Amino acid sequence: QVQLVESGGGLVQPGGSLRLSCGGAGVIFSIYVMGWYRQAPGKQRELVASITSGGSTNYADSVKGRFTISRDNAKNTVFVQMNSLKPEDTAVYYCNARRSSSGASYWGQGTQVTVSS
């Protein structure tokens, strides 16, 4: 019923920028809290950023000032603009949708981001 698909990952050099997109299908997008998570090899998955329907945002300390999350409910899409990328940002990035009323949570398949010179 709910499918999330990430795109925009790839290889970028330190200091560069990348924009990830996540599209949702079969979902009334506006009722979900949307988030981006990442997982590096050997590490636990961590929250990168989240955004509510009303536009309230939350960021991990490690990305504050560098990443910006946004959403377009009409297009069922959430974005994260990643600037000043560092090698430690290298990870698989996952899109998440959480329906606040029920607690139901859905995940995309992930997209690889590699920051290297």
C-alpha positions in Angstrom: 0.0 0.0 0.0 2.8 2.4 0.9 6.0 2.5 -1.1 8.9 4.9 -0.7 11.6 5.2 -3.2 14.8 7.2 -2.7 17.0 8.7 -5.4 19.9 11.1 -5.8 22.7 9.2 -4.1 26.1 8.8 -5.5 29.8 9.7 -5.2 30.8 13.2 -4.2 34.0 14.8 -3.1 34.4 16.4 0.3 32.9 19.9 0.5 30.5 19.0 -2.3 26.7 18.9 -2.3 24.0 16.4 -3.0 20.2 16.4 -3.0 18.3 13.3 -2.1 14.6 12.8 -3.0 12.1 10.4 -1.7 8.8 9.8 -3.4 5.8 8.1 -1.9 3.1 6.1 -3.7 -0.2 4.9 -2.3 -0.1 7.3 0.5 -1.9 10.5 1.7 1.5 12.2 2.1 0.4 15.0 4.4 -0.5 12.8 7.3 3.0 11.4 7.7 6.0 12.7 9.6 8.8 12.3 7.1 12.4 11.6 8.0 15.9 10.7 6.6 18.0 8.2 8.4 21.5 6.8 7.6 23.5 3.7 8.4 27.2 3.3 7.9 28.9 -0.1 7.9 29.2 -1.5 11.4 27.1 1.3 12.9 23.5 1.6 14.0 20.9 3.4 11.9 20.6 7.0 13.0 18.1 9.9 12.4 19.5 12.6 10.2 16.5 14.9 9.9 12.7 14.9 10.2 9.9 17.2 9.2 6.3 17.3 10.2 3.3 18.2 8.0 3.4 21.7 9.6 7.1 22.2 8.7 8.7 21.7 12.1 12.2 20.2 11.6 14.6 18.2 13.7 18.3 17.6 12.8 21.1 15.5 14.2 23.8 17.6 15.7 26.3 16.3 13.2 24.4 17.7 10.3 23.0 21.0 11.7 23.8 23.9 9.5 24.8 21.7 6.5 21.6 19.7 5.7 18.1 21.0 5.0 15.0 18.8 4.9 11.9 19.9 3.0 8.7 18.4 1.7 6.2 18.9 -1.1 3.0 17.3 -0.1 1.3 18.0 -3.4 4.0 15.9 -5.2 4.3 13.3 -2.4 8.0 14.0 -2.1 10.5 14.8 0.7 14.0 16.1 0.1 17.2 16.6 1.9 19.8 19.1 0.6 23.2 18.1 1.8 26.0 20.7 1.7 29.6 20.8 2.8 29.7 17.0 2.8 32.3 15.2 4.8 33.7 11.7 4.5 31.9 10.8 7.8 28.6 11.5 6.0 29.2 8.3 3.9 26.3 5.9 4.5 23.2 4.4 3.1 20.4 6.9 3.4 16.9 5.8 4.1 13.6 7.6 3.7 11.0 7.0 6.5 7.3 7.8 6.8 5.6 7.6 10.1 1.8 8.0 10.6 1.5 9.8 13.9 -2.1 8.7 14.5 -1.3 4.9 14.4 2.5 4.8 14.8 2.8 2.9 11.5 6.2 3.3 9.9 7.5 2.7 6.4 10.9 2.6 4.9 12.5 3.1 1.5 15.1 0.7 0.1 18.0 3.2 0.7 20.4 5.1 -1.5 24.2 5.0 -1.2 26.0 8.3 -0.5 29.8 8.2 -0.7 31.9 11.2 0.2 35.5 10.7 -0.9 38.3 12.5 -2.8 
